[in-house]
Structures are given as C-alpha cells and as structure tokens.
Amino acid sequence: MRRKIGLWQSASLCVLISTGQVVFADEVSDTRTRQRLEKPEGRKLENYSQQPAQPLHDAIKQQQRKPSVAVDLKRALQPFDNPEDDSMLPEAQGQQVTIADIRQRALQNNLQVKVAKMDPELARQSLREEQAKFDQVIFAYAKYAEKDTPPMSGDKVIFKSDNPLLDGELAKLNIDAQKKEYWDVEAGIKVPLRTGGTVTLSAPLENRQSLGKFASDQYRSALRFSFSQPLLRNAGRDVNEASIRIAELDRDGVQLRTRLQTIRIVAMVDKAYWELYEAWAALDVRKNQFEYASQNMSMVKRRVQEGLTAAVEINRAEIGVADRMEALIIAETNLKLAHRQLQFLLNDLPDDQQKQSPWVPATPPNLVRFEFDRAHLIRDALDSRIELIDQELKLSADLIQIDYLQNQTLPMFSLDYQYGALSGSGERFSDIGTDLFDGRYRDWSLGLKFEMPVSNEARKAKLDRAIAQRMQRLTTKTLQTLTVKREIHDALDKIDQNWQRIIAARQQVLVAGINYEAELKQFNEGLRTMTEVLETLTRLGEAQLKEIRAISDYQISLVDVAYATGTVLGHGQISLQ
C-alpha cells in the first residue's frame, strides 16, 4: 500500500497536508526547490527496477529449471585440510586485496582519520598564540588639536610677591580670547617580561602654539622609561609561562589522540577485512552445500526412475535443496554487507556496486600459536597505551594549573617606576633635544600598588575545583590501568579459546566428511533415507562454518591483543610518519 510522505518544514514555507492537497503559505523563491516540492509524494519501487517485476511462482519455476552441478566432496574439503597455507583463500573472481593494501587505503582515505589529522595543526596554532604573549609591541601616538576660546571672567586673586608694590594687591584674572594650536607625537616600544613585568621606552614630542597679542611657539621633547613588576600575584616565570606549558601539553595530547584514532581505524579495518574473509569462506561452504543437495536430488531422481528408491525420497531431496538455497541467499547478502562495510571504512563506496568487481582477500590467515608472557604484555601496555599517556599529560597540565591558581589567590602587590629625561623648550623645531641628555631637567616616580578582594572566594573556588579535577583524573587513571589489565587478560584468553576452537572444528570437519560419505553409501544400499543423509550434510556444513568462524575470530583476537597493548601500528607493519 502506498503511503503519502510528509514534506519537511522550512523557515519560509508552511505546508498543510489535507485530503491529498498541499497548501503553501509563502512563495518559494527558488525554482528548483519549487519543482522538488511539486513532485508526487509517492515513489514506485518498480521505477528503480532494471527488469520487470517477477511473480513468485515464475521465480520458483525458473529456479527449478536450473541444471544441477556435480561436486567432488574431496575437492570441497581440500581447503580445510591445510588451513595454514594459501588454500584457505577464496577462489573467486574479483580484485585481489591484501591486508596491507587495506590498511594503507584506510590511512589515506578514511574520513575520520582525515578529520583527526587536522587536530594537531589546530593545537600547534593554539600553542603559537600562547607563545606570542611575550611579543614586543611597537606603538606610536599622534594628535593635533585647535582651540579658539572666547574671553571668560576669571577668579579674584591676591598677589604674594617680593615686590612691595604688588604684595597684597587684589586683582581679577580674566581669560582673554585666544587661539591655540598644538600637536603631540609619541613613539616607543613595550616589552612584556616573562617575570610578569612590563618595560616601556618612549620618546614624546610636543608643540604648543598660541596666536594673538602674546603669541608663543614652543617645542619640547623627552625620553621616558617606565617599569612595572608584580611582586605577589602574577609574579615569576612559572606563573606567566603556565599557559604556554599547558598549550604544549595539550598539543602533545592532541597528537596522541590523533594517533589513537588512527589505531582505532586500523583495528576496525583489520576486523572488517577478516569479516570479509569469513563471508567469502561461508559463501563457498553454502555453495558446496547447495551443490551437494542438488547432486543428491539428481541421484535420487535417477534411482527412482530405475526403481531402486521410493518416490518419497524425491520430496525429501527437494526440501534439502530448498533449505540450502535459503542459506546460500543469506550468505550472499552477508558477503555484500561485509564488502560494503569495508568500503565504508575506506571511504570507497560507489553508487553502483554492480559495476565494481568484488574485493577478494589475498592475505591468508596467520594460523600460528603464540605463547604470550602476560606480565610482559601488561608492562608494555601500561607504558605504551595512549589513553594512559594522555592521562599523564592531563595530570601534568592540572598540576601546572593548580600552581597558577594558587598564585592567583595572592594579593595584587606591584612596583611601578617611571623616569623621564626632559629637554628645554625651544621656539624652533631645530631646538628639539636641547638639554635632553645632560640631566638638567628630569622627572621620576616610584610607587607601590596593593589590591586584594575581601573574601577572595572566587579565586579560592577555582583552585579547589582544579584540585578536585586532578583527584578525579587520578581515580580515572587507576580505573584505566585496571581496564588495560583486564583487556589484556581477556584478549589472551580469547586467543587461547579461538585456537582450541580451530583445532576442535578441524576434527569435526574431518569426522563429518567421513560420516557424510558413509551415510551416502548406505543410502545407495537402501539402508538410509535422504533425510538422514541431509542431516549429515548439514552437520558437515556447520562444522566447516565453525572452523571458518574460529579462524576469523582468531585473527580478530590477535588484533585485539595488539590494540590492548597500544601496538596496532607495529602489528600492522605501518607507521604514521
């Protein structure tokens, strides 16, 4: 039954679906958007089919007309006689890929790796930003102004003078109308110190010009030096370089996390590769099972025609063929899913997979038993696991942060010093610098500044939070250490388990093959029914699938051990460099 699909909402569009009609509240400006919205809501699946739809009964008849294939049981069991050699590789037409090729493609094409590779560059830029906090600053200042003031009534004053004629006289000072022009120029350099202080060197230059009855034009220059140094809060190299050291640790941590992301991708790709290998091998088994059943059905029909077997055996043989046909279809689908998963991890997922040749694993499984030294593996894992190293970097950054915040709880107490060498005033620009270096005119100041919050709770709260965060990280590191040890033991136990599974499954395959041949011979002698023969055939197929799964799981468990020790890159014989 067809269902109507509701349209998405937009900021400029209001859609009302009622009795199959679509009402637009606002006009859609984009023509392509309008055309897309005006398309019919229903989509017919047959429009995407390259062939006309085929009814079920026609498909069943077509399948029944397919010829049976004769299969040699010994040849079918041959790949499992020597699972350690290349006979385990799937015999299929397609693009041969090795696990080394897959790993290389993953590092080059995987989108998660590409995204993670940008993080170290961002961290390096953040470090550059912090390192630039001590850059020297060159500054310049220029100002020009004019004042044209009207006459104004001033204050009454009493003269105090050595001249008896003026001493004690009362006068009133009025500001006369006048026009003034002046400009100021100052240039210098400011040097931030790693101790927290600041040194400033500057050279101001000024000109004062007054127009009117008492005209004047004066030039003056100076050399100024100032120094400011905190004595408690923000004092010292450790405090002022704390942000740089934290940025360096963060950069190292980002590089480790990028490496960890790469290791995860390599481990995922390795597992996907062996899952593809398992899917190919399972498909081979299902094909052999279907061909065995088809061969048995042909044999039963021939014996019925010859009067050697009851006709009911034909129905039993057909049931066996149908069961194995379903298993074969599922195996083919599982192979497509495993193939697509590996393509997804490699960012190589084409739109039309029918035109692309399938990938066939060309690397045989490494069926070699290892006797691992668990204590040695755990020691190496604790030294090389990236999660633990990253946690160490974070703990170091927390310690630097705590020291910085402890300094921030201190009062603000700073020393300020200023000194200026002044020149005499001149009436010409060429007079600038007169008496500048003989120390005739100078000014200087020395000051202390103290500042402290009453409760200081804000800074104390930040310090307490940093301490609590460090304690949390220490607990997390302990948990991670226990997790690494558990992962090592679990991975090693799975390796032992899967190796024993391979051996047990190998024995099951050999016994099941012999049993199937014996049951088939007894059927030809009239001592067994086809149902009993098919049961032994099913057990043979299940034993083969068990061996395939055990081999695939063994390869995956080797990857898990390498990942648990943080050495997947070495296990894969690849490097990030």
Buried (B, 14 or more C-beta within 10 A) or exposed (E): EEEEEEEEEEEEBEBEEEEEEBEBEEEBEEEEEEEEBEEEEEEEEEEEEEEEEEEEEEEEEEEEEEEBEEBEBEEBBEBBEEBEEEEBBBEBEBEBBEBEBBBBBBBEEBEBBEEBBEBBEEBBEBBEEBBEEEEEEEEEEEEEEEEEEEEEEEEEEEEEEEEEEEEEEEEEEEEEEBEBBBBBBBBBEBBBBBBBBBBBEBBBBBBBBBBEEEEEBBBBBBBBBBBBBBBBBBBBEEBBBBBBBBBBBBBBBBBBBBBBBBBBBBBBBBBBBBBBBBBBBBBBBBBBBBBBBBBBBBBBBEBBEEEEBBEEBBEBBBBBBEBBBEBBEEBBEBBEEBBBBBBEBBBBEEEEEEEBEBBBBBBBBEBEEEEEEEEEBBEBBBEEBBBBBBBBBBBBBBEBBBBBBBBBBBEBBBBBEBBBBBBBBBEEEEBBBBBBEEEEBEEEEEEEEEEEEEEBEEBBEBBEEBBEBBEEBEEBBEEBBEBBBEBBBBBBEBBBBBBEBBEBBBEBBBEBBEBBBEBBEBBBEEEBBBBBBBBBBBBBBBBBBBBBBBBBBBBBBBBBBBBBBBBBBEBBEBEEE
